[in-house]
Amino acid sequence: MRPLLTLFLLTLAYFPRLYAQPDSLAPARECTVRSGLPNFFQKLKSGRPVTIAYFGGSITEAGNGWREQSLKGLQAAYPKSVITHINAAIGGTGSDLGAFRLRQHVLAHAPDLVLVEFAVNDNGKQPALIHRTLEGIVRQIWRQFPRTDIAFVYTLTGAMAPVLEQGKLPVSATAMEKVAEYYGIPSIHMGLEVVKLAQNGSLVYRGKPEEYPNKLVFSTDNVHPYPATGHRLYAEAFARAMQLLQTQSRPHTHRLAKPLTAGNWERAAMASIREVPRSIEWQEITPTTDTVARQLQNRFAYLVKAGRPGAKLIIRFKGTQLGLYDVMGPGCGQYEVNIDGQPARIYPRFDEYCTYYRSNYFLLPELPDGIHTVELTLSNEPLDKAAILQKRGSTINDPRRYAENAGYASQVLLIGELVD
């Protein structure tokens, strides 16, 4: 028994998110009001124009999903107010990239309400990191716009159902609730009705509608809802929550208290790759001249590419964290990254999903606050792309699409600032 007990304790320590005790998780409620959304609803009720930023991952980005459905509901309820919405969601990304891109993608539009949806993509991250990223997002918003209201919005995957069935939130949403509670931010879990319907046998989480003619089918893949079922249930839950939130508290300025978390990501920002010294191999590509730039033009206003091994980016910054907002896809390779003259580490820009091109990012390890020099060199070491793709059962049908080992770059992610 002793070796088995030791193995269990080691497993518990290594995978805390899988074995979180129920009493350590926050209770699952469809709407926790806290300080409400008083400034937003004051504008709506008076017929003034408002701007809503939908800030999250692919569940929020999806067309004809809860984002568009909830917007139509608000427009119907408040026809005198012109409601503008910002689709600031990017599939496959969480609150870490969110903290960096917030200023450009959200705050540049001076929103009256920011809906933050990252619980699914943050699932699996350590709670301490979520505390830092989410608090950084909150403090950036209220530092610049203290009258802007915020709500945390939670969605689900089928894998989260067992925890939610116990009346508890998964680890990621539990971590977010700590930040919400500290700052008085309302939270909405849009998936609790989904869980109830699954429990009583009326809904299945995954499948094709024609396979279950007498049931609601939530999604194709356990994650991304069908517009007519999963997204509709999300939008209905959102509408119920907004009914509660519109009657709560008086308009006020959100004042920033002492930070909850030391080292939160309030200083996170993006800087254009234009500002970074780079070797001559790096060339700007545009939608009119390059197919990758054309595919991703809704992501990148400026994009550079290098296809020759040895191409370098040299970044000097003062701060604690650095990363790159870039591209992953069939023709991508990997970087050798050297930090302050230390031995280089490899950062591949190709993975098992790289049958197509997508925007992506990577972050380097946190550093002591100070001035640092980072060199990113396009590696001449080839990747075994066929073996990588095989992890998901994909094969290379057209070797020409995968032959190149290029690098792409658009934005530098940093907590701190660039220096000459």
N, C-alpha and C positions, 0 to 999 in steps of 0.2 A: 504493500500500500504506500510506503514512504516514497519510492521513486515516482509512482503515479501522482501522488499529491504534489511532489515537487514540480512535475511536468505541468500539472494543472495551474499551479501558482505562476510559473513562468509564462504560460500561455495567457493567463489573466493579465499579467503585467505588460505583455507585448501587444495584446489586442484589446485594450480597454474599451474601445467603442463597441465591440461585439458582446462584451460581458458586463456592460454597465448595469448596476443594480437598479431595479425599478424605483426605489426610494431616492435615488440620486437624480431622477429625471423630473422635469417640470410637468405639471398636469396639462392634459390636452383640453383646451377650450377653443370653441370656434371663434370667439372674439373676447379679447381682454382689453378693456377700454382705456384704462390708465388716464392720461391727460387728454385723450381724444384728438380730434382734428379741428380745433376751434377756428383757426384762422382761415383754413380752406373752406369750411362750411359758411363762415360769415360772408365770404366773397360770393359763394354760390347762391346763397339765399337772397343776397342783395342784387343779383343779376349781373355782377361784374365778371369779366373774363378770368379764367383760371387756366393754368398749365399743369398737367400731371406728367411726371416722369415715371415710366415703368422700367425698373432697373433690376435686371436679373439674368437668367439663363435661357435655354432653348424653350422651356415651357412657357415663359412669358413672351419670347420673341415670336412664337408661332402665329401665323396668320389665321384669322377667324377663331382665335382661341379666347381664353378668359380676358385677355387684355382688351381686345376689340369688343367683346360682348359686354364687359363691365363698363366700358366707355359709352356704348349705346344706351345702357341702362341709366347712367348718370345724365346723359343728354336728354333722355326722355323725362327724367324726374325734374330737371332744372332747365327747361327750354329757353329761359330768358338769358342764361349765361352761355357765352361762347367758350367751349371747353377744347383746349388744344392739348394733344398728347404727344409725348416723346417716347419712341420705342428705343430705349437705351439698354436693351437686352442683347446678350451675345451667347449663343449656344456653347455649352461645354466649359463655361467659365464660372468662377465663384467670387466670393467677396474679396479674395486677395487681389485679383486683377481689378475688381470693382473699385477698390480703394485708390488705385493708381489712375484709372480712367474717369473717375467721377467728375473732376473739374471740366474736362473737355466734353464729355458725353452727356452730362446732366446739368451741372451748375452753369454752364455757358448759356442755358436756356432759361435761367431764373425761374425755376418751377415753384408752384405754390404747394405741391404735394409730391413727395417722393415715395413710391411703393417699392420696397426692397425685398426681392425674392431670390434667395440664394441657399435655402435650406437643403435642397436636393443635391446641388453641386458641391456644397460644403460638407456633405455627409462623408465621414471617414477622416476629416481633418481634426486635429487636436483642438479641444475646446479653448485652450489658451490662445491659439492662433486666431480662432474665430472671434474671441473677445477683442483682440487687438485690431483686426481688420474692420469688424462692424463698428467698433467705437470710433475708429479713424474716419469711417464714412459719416457717422452722425456728427462728429465734431467739425469735419470739413463743411458739411451743409450748414450747420448753425453758426459757424464762424463767419461765413459769407452772407447767409440769408437767415437771420434769427427769427423771421416770421414764417418761414417755410415749415410746414408740418411733414411728419414722417410716419409711415406705418410699415411694420415688418409683416410680410405675407409669406405663409408657408404652404408648400405643395408637398406631394408625396410620391413615393414609388411603391410598387407592390411589396417590395422587401421590407418596407417600414411598417406594414400593416400589423404584424404581431405585437409590436410595441404600442401602437396607437389603439389596438383592441383592448389593451390593459389600461387605457385612459391616460397614457403618458406620451410625451413628445420624444422623438428620437434625439440622439446626442447633439446633432447640429442645431436643431431648433431650441433645445434646452440651453445651449450656450448662448444663442441669440436672445432668449428670454432674459438672461441675466443682464445684458446690455439694455434691453427694452425696459426692464423694471427700474434700473438705475436712472434712466433718463426720462421715464414716464411716457414711453412710446407705445402706442397701441399695437397689438398684434392680432393677425387674422389667420387662422388655419382653415384653408378652403377645402381640405380633404376629409373632414370628419364624417360628413354625410356619405362620402364614398365608402368609408370603412363600415358604417352602419349597414349600408345596402349590401356590401359583400358578406357581412356577418349573417344577414337574414336570407342569403341566397339569391338576392335579386340582381347581383352584379358580379361579374368576373373581371379580374384586373387586366387580363391579357388575352387577345385572340382576335378573330375576325367576326364581325357582327352576324354574318350568315351562318356561322357555326353555333351560335347561341341565340336562336330566334326568340326565345322567351325571357331573355335576360339583357341587361345593359352590359355592354362591353366597354370597359374603361379606356383601354389603350391598345396600341399595336405591340408594345414592347415592355409593358410594366411601368413605363415612365411617361411617355409622351401621349397625352389624352387625345381621343377623338373629339373633334369640335362639338358634335351633337350630344355627346354623353359626358365624358370626363371634364372637358372645358365648360360645358353648360353647368355641371354641378359646381365647379369652381366659381363661376360667375354668380350663381344663385347664392352661394355662401358669402361671397364678397358683398352682394347686395344686402343680405340680412345684416351683416356687420356694419355696413354704412348707415343703416337705419338706426342702429344703436349709437354710433359715433357722432351722428349729426346733432344729438341733443346734449352732448356732454361739454362742460366747462366753457369759460369765456375766452375770447381771443386774448392772446398774450405773446410777449416776446420770449423766445426760448433762450434762457441764459445758461452758459456753459459752466458747470460746476467743476470741481477738481476731478481730473481723469480717474476713471475706474481702474484702468490698466496702465501700468508703466510701460512705455514703449509702444503705445498704440500708434496706428498708422495715420495720424492726422497730417503728417508731412508728406504723405505719398503723392506722387505726381508723375506725369509723363512729359518727356521732352522729345522733340523731333530728332530723328537720326541725322537731319541736316546739320545739327549743331555738333556732331561728333566727327573727329578726324578719322578718315578711312583711306585705305589704299586705292590706287587707281582702278583696280578691278571692279569696284563697286559702282554701278551705274543706275541712275533712275530709270524705272520702267513705268509706263502709263497704260491706261486701258485701251488706248488707240494703237499701241505697239506691242503689247504683251498679253497673252491669254490669261495668265495668272493674275496680273493686275486688273484685268477686265472682270474676272470672276469675283474678285474681292474688293471691287471699287467702293462698295458700301461700307467696308471696314477701314480702308486705308486711303487717306487723302494724298499721302506721299509714301512711295515704296522704292527701295533699292534692292538690287540683286547682284551677287557675285557668283560666277560659275567655276572659277579657277582656284584650286587648292593654294593656300598661303595668303589669300585675301584677308585683310585685317581690319578690325574696328578697334580703336583705342579710346577708352572712356576714362576720364578723370572726374571724380566727384567727391564731394564732402558730405558724408552721411553714413548710413548703416546698411542700406540694402540697394541692390541693383538687379535689373533684369532686362529682358528684351521682349517687346511685342512684335511678333513676326509671323512666319508662315510655316506650316508643315504640309507635306504632300509628296507625291510620287517622285519628283525630281530633287528632293532635298537630301542634304548630307548631315554633317555634324560639325560641331565646333570644338576646338581645343581652347579652354578658357584658363588664362593665367591671371591670378589676383596678387598684386603687390610682389611680383617676382617669385611666388611660390610655384611648386610643380603644377603643371596643367592638369585640369580635369576635363573629361569628355562630356559634351552635352549633345546627344543626337536630336535631330529635327525630323526624324522619321519614326513612325510607330505602326502598330498593327491596324490602325484606322486609315492609313495613308494611301487609300485607293483614289482619293480626290484631294484637292487643295482646300485648306481651311486656315483661318487666322488662329494663332495660338500664342503662347508666351512661356517663358521660363524665368525663374528667379534663382539668383546665386545665394549661397549661405549668408546669413546675417553677419555683419562685421562690426568691430568696435567703431564708435562714432569718430570720424576723422577723415583725412584725405586719402583716397585710394586710387590706384591705377589698375584698370582691368583691360586686358587684351583678349579679343576674340579672334581666333584664326580658323579659317575654313580648313578642315582637316583633309589630308590626302588619303586617309585610311577609309577604304570602302566599307559600306554596311552590307550585311547579308539580308537584303530586302525581302527575298523570297521566304527566308526562314521567319522573319519578323511578321510578314503578312499571314503566314501559315497559322499563327496563334489564333486567328479568327476564321480560319478556313478559307482565306482568300488566296488567289494565285495570280501570277504575273502573266497576263495574256498578250500584252504588247510591251516587250522589253525596252523599246525606245522611250516609253513614258518614264521609265525608272532609271535610265542610264545615267542621267546627270546627278551630281551630288552638290547642288547649289545651296547658297544661303540667301535669305531674304531678311530685310529689316525695315521697320517703320518708326517705332517709338522706343525710347529708352525709359524703362520703369525705374524710378528711384525714390528712396526716402532720403531726402537731402537735396542737393543741388549740384549741377555740373560746374566744374571749375576749369579754367584754362590750364 
